[in-house]
Amino acid sequence: MSIEIPPGLTELLQGYTVEVLRHRPPDLLGFAADYFTRLRDARDQEAAAAAAGGRKGVNFDGEPMQTESNGEEEPGRDDEDSDSDFEPPVINRFNRRVSVCAEAFNPDEEEEDTEPRVVHPKTDEQRCRLQEACKDILLFKNLDQEQLSQVLDAMFERKVKPQEHVIDQGDDGDNFYVVERGLYDIFVTRDSQPRCVGRYDNHGSFGELALMYNTPRAATIVATTEGALWGLDRVTFRRIILKNNAKKRKTFELFIESVPLLKSLEVSERMKIVDVIGEKVYRDGERIISQGDKADSFYIVESGEVKILIKSKTMTSKDANQEVEIARCHKGQYFGELALVTNKPRAASAYAVGDVKCLVMDVQAFERLLGPCMDIMKRNITHYEEQLVAMFGSSMDLLDPGN
C-alpha cells in the first residue's frame, strides 16, 4: 500500500522538529500549540499583506528547516534560545534546492533487495569498538540480529581532525554517522548567519533525516577535536533500516487495533501510540517489573505469557518473603498500569513465562495518550482489590504497595 504524503507536510513537521531540538521544551503539546499558532498567524499576515499589495501568500512547500542531530544543546545559550526569540521558520518555495538523491522510496513496495551487500572488512578490535558505539543507537534497536550484522558489516571508520566538516548544510545526504569519540559542534545557518545549536560529546548519531526524507542536509557538523566516526552508506541505510522500521510500524498498527483496551480510541489516537511505543524481548523467568519499584512504563503483551506475583504484607511472617502468583497476562493484555494510575510504587512483580515480547510505553506517553482509557483502568482497580481480599483477606497491598 502506497500512502501519499500531502505537499508541505514533511517540511512543516521538520520545521517544528528543529525548534523542539533547539528549545527542548518540557511541555511538547503546549510548545506545539504555540509554534503552529505563530506559524498560522505569520501565514495569515503574509496573506493579508499579499492581498493588499498583489503579492503571493506563503506556501508550505519550501525548503525544510530541520536538524539532523540528537546532540546536546549548546551550554550557556539559554538566553538566546528562550521563548522570547522563538520564531517560526521562514519558508521560501522559490529558492528550494533540488537534491539529486530525492527519488521516491516506498519501503512497502520494495520487497526485493536488488542492491549487492556492502561489506567493509574490520579487525576484531574495530568490530568491538563499533559494537560499543552502536549499542545505544535508537535506529538500530528494532533490528534483528541478521539485520544488525549486515549494518555493522557495511559501516566504515572515518577519522576526523579538528575543524573538519563532517557534513555541510545544503549538501546531499550520503551517509549516516555514529559518533565513537570526539566533540562535534552543530551549526544551522539562517539568514546567512551560522549559529551553533548543540554539540555531540563522544556519543550520539546524526545524518539520518536527509536519508529518511530525501532532503538536503539541514545542519553542518564540525569536529572540534580529533575523533572517530562510523559511517553507513545511504543505500544500506534505506534498504535495511527504513524498510525494517516501516514493517515494524505496520505490525504495531495491526496489533494495537486488536488490543481491547485501545478499541475505544480514535484511529488518530492509536497512530500516536504506534509512534511512541517500543518493543522489548524477555527470556523465560526474566523479571520485567519489581514490586516496590517506582513505575516508569506501561506494558502490553505482544506474544507469550507473563505471570504477576506479589509478596503480601498480610501473610504470616513465615511466608512473608514468598511470592504468590495472582494473575497471568496473555497476548493483547496489559500490566503495569496500576502504579501509573495511582502514582504509587509497583504493587506486584511480573515475570516472563517462556520467551515474551512486550510493547512498552513510558510514563510521559502513557499520561498524554491514554487519558480516554483511564476510566477502564480505574475500574480494574476495584477488581484487583476484590481479588486480593479473596486471596489474603485484605487489599492493603494496593493501598500501601511496596516490598
N, C-alpha and C positions, 0 to 999 in steps of 0.2 A: 504494500500500500504506500503510495506517494502522497505526502502531505505538503501542500503548497504554503510557504511562509508568506504572509502579506507583505507587500513592499513597505520598507521602512521599519518593520518590527525589530529586525536584528540590530539596526543602528540605534533605535530608541532604547532597547534594553542594554546595549553595550554602553551607551552614554550614562545610563543610571548606574551600571556596574562600576564604572570608573569613579563616580562620585562617592559610592559606598566605600570603595577601597581607599579613597583619599581621606574621607572624614571618619570612617569606622563608627557610625552612629550606634548607640546602644538600642535604639528603637527603630528597627528596619521599616516597620509599617508606617510609623509617623514620618520618617525621613522620605519614604517613597511618596506619601501623600503630598508632602511639602514640595518635593522635587517635581513631580508631574503637574502639580498646580502651578508652579512657577513656569514650567515649560509651556503649559497651555496658555498662561497669561502672556508670555512672550510671543507666542504664535498669534494670539488674538490682537495684540498691539501691532504686530507686524502686518496682520491682515487689514487692520483699520487704517494704518498708515498707507498701505498699498492701495486701498480703496480711495483714499483721499488724493494720493499722488499718482495713481495709474500704474503702480508697480505691482509685481507679482508677490504673493504671500509666501510664507515659509512652507517648505515641503519636506517632510521627514524621510527623505530618500537620499541623504547626503553621505559624506564620509563618516564612518562611525568614530565615536570618541570612546576608546576602550583602553584598558590596561592589560598587559599580559603578565601580570605579576601576582604572586601571593607572598610578596616580601613584606618587610616591616615598614610601618610608617616612619618617615624620617624624624628622629627626635628633635625637639625644640621648634617644631613647626605648628604648634597648637594655635598660635595667634593667627598665622597665615591661613590655616585651614579651618578656622572657626566658621560657624554657620553664617556669620555676618558677611563673609565674602563669597558665599556659595552662589554660583550662577549656573543655570542650565547651559549645556554646551551649545555653541553657535554652529549650526549645520548649514553648509552651503553645497547645494547639489551640483553647482556648475564647475567646482574645482575637484570633483570626485576623481580619485585616482583609480585607474583600472588595473587590476592585478593580473599578471599572466597566469597565475595559478587558480583563477576563480572559476574553474569548471564545476559543473553540478556534481554533487555527491549524495547518493541516497543509499545508506547502509542496508536498507531493507531489500533493495533491488540487486545489489552487487554481491551475489551469493558465491560466485566463483573467484578464487584467488588466482588471477592470471599473472600477476607480477612474481618474478623469482624472489625467493627469500634473500634478504640482505644479511650477511654474516661478517662481522669484524672479529678476527681471531684475538683472543685475550689470554694472558698468562693467568695462572691460578690466583696470583696476588691481585691482578687487575679485577678479576671476577669478584673476589671478596670485597674489594673497595666499592665496586659498582653495586653489589647487592646491599651493602650497608647504606650507600647514598640513596637507594631507591626504596628502602623498606617502609618509609612513611609517605610516599608519594600517593596522593589520593586517587589520581587517574589509574594507577596500577592495582588498586585494592580489589577490584572485581574481576581481575583476570584469573583464569585457571592456570594451573602450573605449566601446561604446554604453551599457552599464550605468553605468559610471563617469560618463559625461557626464550621464546622467539624474540621478544622485545629486548631482552638483555643481550642476546646474540647480535642484534642489529645495532646496538648502541656503540658509539665510538668515543674515545677520550680526546678532549681538547684542552690543552694547557693555555693559559692566558697570562698576559703581563699587565702591570699597572697602566691604566688609561686606555687599554684596548677596548674597542667597541665590539661587543658580542653580537648584538643586533641593533639596527637603526630604525627609528620610526619612519614609516612610509615604505620600507622595503618589503619585498615579497617574503612570505613565510617559507622557510626551507627546513628548519629543524626545531624540535622541541628539546629543551635543555634541563638537566638536573644538576644542581649545584653539589659538588663534593666538598670543596673547600674554597675559601676566599670571600672577599667583600665585593659587592656589586651594587652600584647606585642605579636607580630607576629614574629616567628623565622623560617627561612629557612636554612637548613643545606646543604652546598655544600663543597665538598672535605673535609668532616669530620669537617667542621668549621661552627657552628651555627651563624647566622647573623640576627640581629633584623632589619626587613624591614618595620615595621609600627606598629600602635597601634590603639586600639579601645578606645574611650573616652566616656563612658556612653551611647553609641548608636551604631547601626550597626548590622550586622549579618555575620555568617561565617559557613563553613562546607558544603555548597551546592555542590561544584564541585565534591567531592568524591561520592556523592549520584547521581548526574546527569550523570557522566561519568563512574561510576563503577571503579574508580581508588583509590589507597591508598591515605591517607591524604598527602597533598603537603606541609603542614606547621604545626608548633607547636604553639599552643596558650597558653600562660601562664598568669594567673591572677597576677597582681602586687599589687592589693588592694583587700579588701573584696568586693564581688559583688554578683549579681544575674543574672542568665540567664534563658531563656525559651527554652526548647528543643523540637524538633519534630522528632519522630522516622522515620527511613528510609522508612518503608513500607507506612506510611501515606503520607510522602513527595512525594514519587514516584506515588502513586495511585491518589492523588489529584492534586498536583502542576505540575508535569511533564506532566500528561495527559491533564490538562487544558491548559498549555502553548502550547502543540502540536496542540490541537484543535484550539486555538486562531490563531496560525501561519497559519494553513491550511485555516481558514476563511479569514484571512488577504490576503493570497496569491490569493485566488479566487476573492476577492473584488478588489484588486489592478489591476488585469488583466482586470477588467471591466471599469476602470476609463479612459475616453477618453484621458485626458492629458498625461497619462503614457503609452499609447499603443505604442508610438514611441520608448520606452526604450527597451533595450535588456532584456532577461529573467534574466540574472545575475544581471542587474541593478535594476530590480524590486524586486529581492530577497533581495538586500541590503536595500531597502526601508522597506521591511517587518521586517527586523532586528531592525530598529531604530524607527518605529512608535509606538505610544501608543494610547490608546483608552480613551476617556473622555465622560461622560454622562452629559447632561444638561437638566434641568427641564423647563417646559413651562415658557417663559418670562425671563429666566435667561440670563444675558449679557455674551457673550462669549469673545468679544474684545471690547475695548472702543476707540472712536475717540480721537486722540491726544496722546495716549499711545505709548511708544516705542514698536516696533514689536519684538517678540521673538519666534513666532511659525507660522506654516502654517497648514491649516485645510482642510480636505476632509470630506464631509458629508457622513457618513455611513448609517444612517437612519434618517428619519424625515425631517424637513424643517427649514431653517434659513433665517431670514429676515435681510437685510442690510439697515441701516438708517444713515442719515447724517444731521448734523447741518451746513447749508451753510452760508458762510460769505457774500454771495451776496443777502441774504434775507433781508427784511426790519427789522428795529430794533424791531418792534412789534412781528415779527415771528422768531427773531434771535435764540431763545432758543428752538424752535420747531424742533424735529427730523422728517425728511421726508424720507419715505421708497423709496429706489431707485432700489432694486432688491430682488429676493428670490433665494436661493440655495436649490437644492434637492439632492437626493441620487446620488453619483458619481461626483457631482460638488464641486468646491473648492472655498475658500476665504482666505483672509489674506495674499495673495502673493504680493499685490501691495507695501506695505510698505517694504517688504523684497527685492523686485526688485529695488525700488527707494532709499532705505536707508533713508526713511523719516518716521515721525510718522504716526500712523494709520489715514487714511483719512475718515473712517466711523466706525460705531459701528455695531456689529452683535448680534442678539438675537435669542434664541430658540423659535420656534413655536411648541408647544406641546413638548413631550419628544424627545430629539435628541441625537444621538451618532455621534461623530466625531473621525476620525483618526487624530492624531496630530504629527507633525514633528517639532523639534526645529530648530532654525535658522542655527546652525552649520551643521546639517544633510541636511537641505534644500540647502545650498550653495554647499555642497560637492556632493550631489547625483542628484540634479535636473538641473544641467547645460544643459543637452540636451533638456530640456523643456523650457529653458529661453526665446527663441525666440517667442514661442507661448504665454507666459505670457506677454512679452513686447508688442506684437501685441494687446493684450487685453487692454493695457493702452489707446490706441487710441480709442477703443470702449467706455471705461469709460469716456474719455474726451467728446466724441460726446454726450453721454447720459446726462452728466451734463450740457453741453451747451443747449441741448434741454429742460432741466427742469428749469435751473436757468439763462440761458443766458451767462454763463461763466464757464470755467473749472479751476478757481482759486483755488478751494478746493483741486484739485490734485496737482497743482504746489506749493501750500503753505498749506499743511494739518495741522490739529490741531483743538483745541476747539475754 
